[in-house]
């Protein structure tokens, strides 16, 4: 497994162990010892560590990737070259089954560098001779997530800033991990691309999701929508202020401003393979409770 030290990967390891699997996971830094887990010190640009990672494995689960980078080169290294390297290691180790975690962003190749890099990574997987399966998650949330934390904090203050008009799908991290473990265990059709979500038809409008966040933190929220020009101006300001450490890059702004990040119902996993177990309103409440317990979220 790559990405095992991250948000999705950590929960996936938990569920893989609970299902009786043993896991070999890539890690840049030393990790605490854990029954059933062998940590392989290395990185996506280290072929020797990837060879060790894949040796003797039944399946490769490639979760790691780059969501934000200061330039195209960062996305190439993390998402394209990294995927090429993992595919090469899987082939050398004769690991046929390859489960690749992509993103809905891959559907919009021309939108941003991030989207382009995810589409290119998918191209590398589909062109390979592995028995591949892909999952394109929408926005993932749950205990331990830092990407949506700022939204919860804004909701706790009674105001949520919305992107331009659009809709989105979401999935709880535990539901996503359950699907990945099922696929890693041999379920699912080879060469299938699945878009899994919480089961909400047509996804969520930004306003409805903001209301759900407010209920999760016990506040009635007001919303304010940021038009595209303002979003891009904020991205340029963040770049000027924080340079390469900017969170809201122009690339990220283009991604946020896109109007449709909903899962394709025709690509949902068959119900006999997987179905979501955690309704988003409850999942948001549980996530807010976890944030508060960690001291990450205060009223």
C-alpha positions as CSV (number, residue, x, y, z in Angstrom):
1,X,0.0,0.0,0.0
2,X,1.1,3.5,-0.8
3,X,-0.4,6.4,1.2
4,X,-0.8,4.3,4.3
5,X,0.4,7.2,6.6
6,X,-2.3,9.5,5.2
7,X,-5.9,10.1,6.1
8,X,-7.5,7.6,3.8
9,X,-4.7,5.1,4.0
10,X,-4.7,5.0,7.8
11,X,-8.4,4.1,7.9
12,X,-7.9,1.6,5.1
13,X,-5.1,-0.1,7.1
14,X,-7.4,-0.4,10.1
15,X,-10.1,-2.0,8.0
16,X,-7.7,-4.3,6.1
17,X,-6.4,-5.6,9.4
18,X,-9.9,-6.1,10.8
19,X,-10.7,-8.1,7.6
20,X,-7.7,-10.4,8.3
21,X,-5.2,-9.0,5.8
22,X,-1.6,-8.3,6.5
23,X,-0.3,-5.0,5.1
24,X,3.0,-3.8,3.8
25,X,2.9,0.0,3.7
26,X,5.2,2.7,2.3
27,X,6.4,5.4,4.7
28,X,8.8,8.3,4.4
29,X,9.4,8.4,8.2
30,X,9.7,5.8,10.9
31,X,6.2,4.6,12.1
32,X,5.2,2.9,15.4
33,X,5.2,-0.8,15.2
34,X,1.9,-2.5,14.7
35,X,0.8,-6.1,14.5
36,X,0.0,-7.1,10.9
37,X,1.8,-4.1,9.4
38,X,5.2,-4.0,7.9
39,X,6.4,-0.5,7.3
40,X,8.7,0.0,4.3
41,X,10.9,3.1,4.5
42,X,10.9,4.9,1.2
43,X,9.0,7.0,-1.3
44,X,7.3,7.0,-4.7
45,X,10.6,8.2,-6.3
46,X,12.6,5.4,-4.7
47,X,12.4,2.3,-6.9
48,X,14.3,0.1,-4.4
49,X,11.7,0.8,-1.7
50,X,8.9,0.2,-4.1
51,X,10.4,-3.1,-5.1
52,X,10.5,-4.1,-1.4
53,X,7.0,-2.9,-1.0
54,X,5.6,-5.1,-3.8
55,X,7.7,-8.2,-3.3
56,X,5.4,-11.2,-2.5
57,X,2.2,-9.1,-2.4
58,X,-1.1,-10.3,-3.7
59,X,-2.3,-6.9,-4.6
60,X,-1.0,-3.3,-4.8
61,X,-3.2,-0.6,-3.4
62,X,-2.0,2.8,-4.7
63,X,-3.5,5.6,-2.6
64,X,-0.7,8.1,-2.4
65,X,-0.9,11.3,-4.5
66,X,-0.5,15.0,-4.5
67,X,-3.5,17.3,-4.0
68,X,-1.7,20.6,-3.9
69,X,1.6,21.7,-5.4
70,X,3.1,25.1,-6.3
71,X,3.6,24.2,-10.0
72,X,3.0,21.5,-12.6
73,X,6.3,19.8,-11.8
74,X,5.0,18.9,-8.3
75,X,1.9,17.2,-9.7
76,X,3.9,15.4,-12.3
77,X,6.3,14.0,-9.7
78,X,3.6,13.0,-7.2
79,X,0.8,11.8,-9.4
80,X,2.2,10.7,-12.8
81,X,5.8,9.6,-12.2
82,X,4.8,8.2,-8.8
83,X,2.1,6.1,-10.4
84,X,4.5,4.9,-13.2
85,X,7.0,3.8,-10.6
86,X,4.5,1.9,-8.5
87,X,3.2,0.2,-11.7
88,X,6.7,-0.8,-12.7
89,X,7.4,-2.2,-9.2
90,X,4.1,-4.2,-9.4
91,X,5.1,-5.7,-12.7
92,X,8.6,-6.6,-11.7
93,X,7.2,-8.3,-8.6
94,X,4.5,-10.0,-10.7
95,X,1.7,-8.5,-8.7
96,X,-1.2,-8.6,-11.2
97,X,-4.0,-6.9,-9.2
98,X,-3.6,-3.1,-9.0
99,X,-6.2,-0.9,-7.2
100,X,-5.7,2.7,-8.1
101,X,-7.2,5.6,-6.1
102,X,-7.8,8.4,-8.5
103,X,-10.2,11.4,-8.2
104,X,-13.3,12.9,-9.9
105,X,-10.8,15.5,-11.0
106,X,-9.5,13.1,-13.7
107,X,-12.7,13.7,-15.6
108,X,-11.7,17.4,-16.2
109,X,-8.3,17.1,-17.7
110,X,-8.1,20.6,-19.0
111,X,-9.4,22.3,-15.9
112,X,-6.2,22.5,-13.8
113,X,-2.7,21.0,-13.3
114,X,-4.1,18.8,-10.6
115,X,-6.9,17.5,-12.8
116,X,-4.5,17.0,-15.7
117,X,-2.1,15.0,-13.5
118,X,-4.8,12.7,-12.2
119,X,-6.1,12.1,-15.8
120,X,-2.5,11.3,-16.9
121,X,-2.0,8.9,-14.0
122,X,-5.2,7.1,-15.0
123,X,-3.9,6.9,-18.5
124,X,-0.7,5.1,-17.2
125,X,-2.9,2.6,-15.3
126,X,-5.2,1.8,-18.1
127,X,-2.3,1.4,-20.5
128,X,-0.6,-1.1,-18.2
129,X,-0.9,-4.9,-18.4
130,X,-2.0,-5.1,-14.7
131,X,-5.5,-6.3,-13.7
132,X,-6.4,-2.8,-12.6
133,X,-9.4,-1.3,-10.9
134,X,-9.9,2.4,-10.2
135,X,-11.9,4.4,-7.7
136,X,-12.6,8.1,-8.1
137,X,-13.6,9.4,-4.7
138,X,-15.4,12.7,-4.4
139,X,-14.7,14.9,-1.3
140,X,-13.7,12.6,1.5
141,X,-14.4,13.6,5.1
142,X,-14.3,12.0,8.6
143,X,-12.4,11.9,11.8
144,X,-8.7,12.8,11.1
145,X,-9.3,14.8,8.0
146,X,-7.7,18.2,7.8
147,X,-9.0,19.3,4.3
148,X,-12.5,20.0,5.5
149,X,-11.5,21.2,9.0
150,X,-11.6,24.8,8.0
151,X,-15.2,24.4,6.8
152,X,-16.3,23.0,10.1
153,X,-14.5,25.9,11.9
154,X,-16.3,28.4,9.7
155,X,-19.7,26.7,10.3
156,X,-19.0,26.8,14.1
157,X,-18.7,30.6,13.7
158,X,-22.0,30.8,11.9
159,X,-20.7,31.6,8.4
160,X,-19.7,29.4,5.5
161,X,-18.1,30.8,2.4
162,X,-19.3,29.0,-0.8
163,X,-17.6,28.6,-4.2
164,X,-19.5,29.7,-7.3
165,X,-22.8,27.8,-7.9
166,X,-22.5,24.1,-8.2
167,X,-23.0,20.6,-6.7
168,X,-20.7,18.1,-5.0
169,X,-20.7,14.5,-3.8
170,X,-19.1,13.4,-0.6
171,X,-18.1,10.1,1.1
172,X,-17.2,9.2,4.6
173,X,-13.6,7.9,4.9
174,X,-14.8,4.6,6.5
175,X,-17.1,3.9,3.6
176,X,-14.3,4.6,1.1
177,X,-11.9,2.4,3.0
178,X,-14.4,-0.4,3.1
179,X,-14.7,-0.3,-0.7
180,X,-10.9,-0.3,-1.1
181,X,-10.5,-3.3,1.1
182,X,-13.2,-5.2,-0.8
183,X,-11.4,-4.4,-4.1
184,X,-8.0,-5.3,-2.7
185,X,-9.5,-8.6,-1.5
186,X,-10.5,-9.6,-5.1
187,X,-14.0,-8.2,-5.5
188,X,-15.0,-6.0,-8.4
189,X,-14.7,-6.3,-12.1
190,X,-11.2,-5.9,-13.6
191,X,-10.7,-2.7,-15.5
192,X,-13.7,-1.0,-13.9
193,X,-13.7,2.6,-12.9
194,X,-16.0,3.2,-9.8
195,X,-17.3,6.5,-8.5
196,X,-18.5,5.9,-5.0
197,X,-20.3,8.4,-2.8
198,X,-22.7,8.6,0.1
199,X,-25.7,7.7,-2.1
200,X,-27.3,11.1,-2.2
201,X,-29.0,11.4,-5.6
202,X,-27.4,14.2,-7.7
203,X,-25.1,14.9,-4.8
204,X,-25.3,18.0,-2.6
205,X,-25.8,21.7,-3.5
206,X,-23.2,23.8,-1.8
207,X,-26.0,25.5,0.2
208,X,-27.4,22.2,1.5
209,X,-24.0,20.9,2.5
210,X,-23.3,24.2,4.4
211,X,-26.6,23.7,6.2
212,X,-25.6,20.1,7.1
213,X,-22.3,21.4,8.5
214,X,-24.2,23.9,10.6
215,X,-26.4,21.2,12.0
216,X,-23.4,19.1,12.7
217,X,-21.8,21.8,14.8
218,X,-25.0,23.0,16.4
219,X,-25.2,26.4,14.6
220,X,-27.5,27.9,12.0
221,X,-25.2,29.2,9.4
222,X,-25.3,32.1,6.9
223,X,-23.6,31.6,3.6
224,X,-21.8,33.9,1.3
225,X,-20.8,33.0,-2.3
226,X,-17.4,33.9,-3.7
227,X,-17.6,34.8,-7.4
228,X,-14.9,33.3,-9.6
229,X,-12.9,36.6,-10.0
230,X,-12.8,37.0,-6.2
231,X,-11.6,33.4,-5.8
232,X,-8.8,33.9,-8.3
233,X,-7.8,37.2,-6.7
234,X,-7.6,35.5,-3.3
235,X,-5.4,32.8,-4.8
236,X,-3.0,35.4,-6.2
237,X,-2.9,37.1,-2.8
238,X,-2.2,33.9,-1.0
239,X,0.7,33.2,-3.5
240,X,2.1,36.6,-2.8
241,X,1.8,36.2,0.9
242,X,2.9,32.6,1.3
243,X,4.8,31.8,-1.9
244,X,5.2,28.1,-2.5
245,X,3.4,27.4,0.9
246,X,0.1,28.9,-0.4
247,X,-2.9,26.8,0.1
248,X,-5.2,28.6,-2.3
249,X,-3.2,28.4,-5.5
250,X,-4.7,29.5,-8.9
251,X,-4.7,25.8,-9.8
252,X,-6.8,25.1,-6.6
253,X,-9.1,28.0,-7.3
254,X,-9.9,26.6,-10.8
255,X,-10.8,23.3,-9.2
256,X,-13.0,24.9,-6.5
257,X,-14.8,27.0,-9.0
258,X,-15.9,24.0,-11.2
259,X,-19.7,23.5,-11.0
260,X,-20.0,19.7,-11.0
261,X,-18.1,17.5,-8.6
262,X,-20.9,14.9,-8.3
263,X,-20.3,11.2,-8.9
264,X,-21.6,9.6,-12.0
265,X,-24.5,7.3,-11.0
266,X,-23.6,5.0,-13.9
267,X,-20.2,4.4,-12.3
268,X,-21.4,3.6,-8.8
269,X,-20.2,0.2,-7.5
270,X,-22.9,-2.5,-7.8
271,X,-24.9,-2.9,-4.6
272,X,-23.8,-6.5,-4.2
273,X,-20.2,-5.3,-4.2
274,X,-20.5,-2.3,-1.9
275,X,-22.9,0.3,-0.5
276,X,-22.4,3.3,1.8
277,X,-23.2,2.7,5.4
278,X,-22.7,6.2,6.9
279,X,-25.4,8.8,6.1
280,X,-23.6,12.2,5.7
281,X,-25.7,14.1,8.4
282,X,-24.6,11.6,11.0
283,X,-21.1,11.3,9.6
284,X,-20.7,15.1,9.9
285,X,-21.9,15.1,13.5
286,X,-19.5,12.3,14.4
287,X,-16.7,14.2,12.7
288,X,-17.4,17.4,14.5
289,X,-17.5,15.5,17.8
290,X,-14.1,14.0,17.0
291,X,-12.6,17.4,16.1
292,X,-13.9,18.8,19.4
293,X,-12.4,15.9,21.4
294,X,-9.0,16.6,19.8
295,X,-9.3,20.3,20.5
296,X,-9.4,21.1,16.7
297,X,-12.8,22.7,16.8
298,X,-14.2,25.1,19.4
299,X,-17.5,26.8,19.8
